Amino acid sequence: MIQNRLLPWAMYRDGVVYINSEIVNELKPIVGDIGGLKSVAELLGWEYKNMKIEKSSVKKVAIVSFTDFTKFLKEEIKPEEEPEKNQN
């Protein structure tokens, strides 16, 4: 999916996924205002830095290994366990 550019906000190269700020637009309707790409990167423990995209274009990107990115995509949200009720 990433290698075929089906996710417009992600680029894959040499085992690393580079994520641009377009992901924020994808996440906003789901989770609300999350700040920006830097906030997303910090929240998920991903690197955030400049990357040269074209000959003279430099953009901020979040950087994560492909392995960690796939773990993130597969992660399941488990509901909190309710405390056991006292049974008398």
C-alpha positions in Angstrom: 0.0 0.0 0.0 2.7 2.5 1.0 5.1 1.4 -1.7 2.3 2.0 -4.3 1.6 5.5 -2.9 -2.0 4.6 -1.9 -1.5 6.6 1.2 -0.8 10.2 0.0 0.7 11.2 3.3 3.2 8.4 3.5 6.3 7.6 1.5 8.4 4.4 1.9 12.2 4.2 1.3 14.7 1.7 2.5 12.7 0.3 5.4 11.6 3.7 6.6 8.2 5.4 6.4 8.2 9.2 6.0 4.9 10.8 6.9 3.9 14.3 5.8 1.4 16.7 7.4 -1.5 15.5 5.3 -2.0 12.8 7.9 -3.3 15.5 10.3 -6.2 16.2 7.9 -7.0 12.4 7.8 -6.9 12.2 11.6 -8.8 15.4 12.5 -12.3 14.1 11.7 -11.6 11.0 13.8 -9.8 12.3 16.8 -10.4 16.1 16.7 -7.8 18.8 16.8 -4.5 17.1 17.5 -2.2 20.1 16.8 0.1 19.3 13.9 2.4 16.7 12.6 5.0 17.4 15.3 2.4 16.6 18.0 1.5 13.4 16.3 5.1 12.4 16.0 5.8 13.2 19.7 2.7 11.3 20.8 3.7 8.2 18.9 7.4 8.4 19.7 8.4 9.0 16.1 11.2 11.2 14.9 10.3 14.6 13.5 12.7 16.5 11.2 13.4 18.2 7.9 13.6 16.1 4.8 14.6 17.2 1.3 11.8 16.1 -0.9 12.8 17.4 -4.3 15.8 19.3 -5.5 15.1 22.4 -3.5 12.0 21.6 -1.4 12.5 20.8 2.2 9.5 19.7 4.4 9.0 18.6 7.9 8.2 14.9 8.2 7.6 12.2 10.8 9.9 9.3 10.4 9.2 5.7 11.6 10.6 2.3 10.7 8.4 0.3 8.5 8.2 -2.4 11.2 7.0 0.1 13.9 4.6 1.7 11.5 2.9 -1.6 10.7 2.7 -2.4 14.4 1.0 1.0 14.9 -1.5 0.2 12.1 -2.3 -3.3 13.6 -2.6 -2.2 17.2 -5.9 -2.9 18.7 -7.6 -0.6 21.2 -8.7 -2.7 24.1 -11.4 -1.3 26.5 -10.4 -0.7 30.1 -11.4 -3.5 32.4 -14.2 -2.5 34.7 -13.5 -3.0 38.4 -15.1 -6.0 39.8 -18.3 -5.2 41.7 -18.5 -6.4 45.3 -20.8 -9.3 45.5 -22.3 -9.8 48.9 
